[in-house]
Amino acid sequence: MTLYHFVGIKGSGMSALAQVLHDMNYRVQGSDVEKYFFTQQALEDSGIEILPFQRENIQPGMTVIAGNAFPDTHEEIQEAMKLGLPVVRYHKFLGDFMQKFTSIAVTGAHGKTSTTGLLAHVIKGAKPTSFLIGDGTGKGQQDAEYFVFEACEYRRHFLSYFPDYAIMTNIDFDHPDYFANVDDVFSAFQEMALQVKKGIFACGDDEQLQKIQAKVPVLFYGFGEENDFQARNVNKSEKGTSFDVFVRNTFYASFSIPTYGDHNVLNALSVIAVCHYEEIDAEAVQEQLSTFSGVKRRFTEKFIGDQVIIDDYAHHPTEIKATIDSARQKYPDKDLVAVFQPHTFTRTQTFLTDFAKSLCEADHVFLCDIFGSARENHGKLSIQDLREKVEGAHLINENDTSPLLAYDNSVIIFMGAGDIQKFQAAYEELKRDHVKGA
C-alpha cells in the first residue's frame, strides 16, 4: 500500500487533505519547517508523523503530494523525481480525488471557509460526508457520498477542479500580487463556472456574480426579491439570527443560526439552497444550522475578566467591516477595539484607504506592523502610512500589549492572516495575570 508523503503538510489545505486520507485508512506522513503552526495540532492528534524537511524523508514506494508554496527545486521534490516517484501538486491531487463523490466546491473572495464549514456540518447530519476546510480541518468518511471542499481562486488554483456543484459567495478584488483588477478576478470565476457539472449557487446580491454564465443551472440566493432563494423577516436576538426562506417567492421554511451579520445569513442561505436542490429534509437542515459552532479563526470568542476577546482571520477591508458589524450586532452595548495586522505589502498598498475606512467602524484602533508573505517580506510603505489614515489609531507591539487593559467591559478583536495570534496570546496572558491580581 503506497505511503502518501506531504511536502509542506502544515499548510491549511495540505493538513486538511492529509487528515481526510488518514481517516479513510490511507498511509500518510509529511514534512515541514519546525516552526509551530495552528494546523499541526489536528495532525498530531491523529497520529500523523510530521518530519523536518530533508531529502532522506523520500523513500521508494511513496506518492509525493507537494504543497503549492514549494518549488520543484525543493530538496524533497528533487529526490522524489530522482527516484522516479509520482509527484502530484496539492490542487491536482484534490481535483482527481473528488471525482469519487458528489463534490461541492465553495469559492468566493470572502466567506469560503465559514461557508465550507457550515455546509459540511449540515450535510453530514443527513448523509455520509467527507470535507476539507481552509482552516486546516479535514475529515474523511469511509462510505462518504458527498465531498465538500474549499476552492481558492488564488493563482487560479480552483481551475484544477471539476466539481458537481459550486457555491460562489462573492467576487471582489483581492490578491493584488496576482490579479490585475476585479475584471481579472471575474474572468477566473467565469472560467471556473464553466467547469461545474450540475449546478451553481451564486449570491445574486453580488453585482459581479449576476454576470456569471454557465453550462448548468445557476441558482441565485440573497436578500433581493429577484433571487431564487430569498431571506426575509431577518430577526436578531440574544441567541443569534432567525429568518424565513422563500423559494421563488413561495415560503419554504424558517431557520435560526447562532451567529450575527448579513454575511452569515447569506452563508446559511447558500447551504439551504444546496440542500433543497439535493432534496435533503428541511428539518435536518434546521437542526444542523442551529448547532454549528464555527470554524477556526472565524469570530472565535474567549471571555477573560470583563472583556470579550475575538480572533478573526479578516485581512481584507470587506472582511474587516463584516467582522466589526457582527460584533456590533452581538454586543451593541460594548465598545469595540480593533487590533489589526495587515497581511502583505501589496494588499496593504492597494487597499490602504479602504482599510482605513473599514477600521474606522470600530470605536478604537490598534495597528501591528505589516506581515510580509513568503513571496514578499519588504515594501516601501510602513504601518505608519495606514496609521495616518485612521484617526486616533495607536501602534502596538507583541512585547507590550498593556494599552488594551484600559478598555474595561469592551470587545477586543484581533484581526489578520499573518501571526496576529502571537499578539493575542501575549495579551491574553497579561489580561489573565491582571484579573488574578485585581
Secondary structure, DSSP 4 states (H G I P E B T S, - for coil): --EEEEETTTSHHHHHHHHHHHHTT-EEEEEE-SS--TTHHHHHHHT-EEEES-GGG--TTEEEEE-TTS-TTSHHHHHHHHTT--EEEHHHHHHHHGGGSEEEEEE-SSSHHHHHHHHHHHHTTTS-EEEE-TTS-EE--TT-SEEEEE---GGGGGGG---SEEEE-------TTT--SHHHHHHHHHHHHTT-SSEEEEETTSTTGGG---SS-EEEEESSTTSSEEEEEEEEETTEEEEEEEETTEEEEEEEES--SHHHHHHHHHHHHHHHHTT--HHHHHHHHHT----TTSSEEEEETTEEEEEE---SHHHHHHHHHHHHHH-TTS-EEEEE--B-HHHHHHTHHHHHHHHTTSSEEEEPPPB-BTTB---S--HHHHHTTSTT-EE-BTTB-GGGGG-TT-EEEEE-SSSHHHHHHHHHHHHHHHHHH-
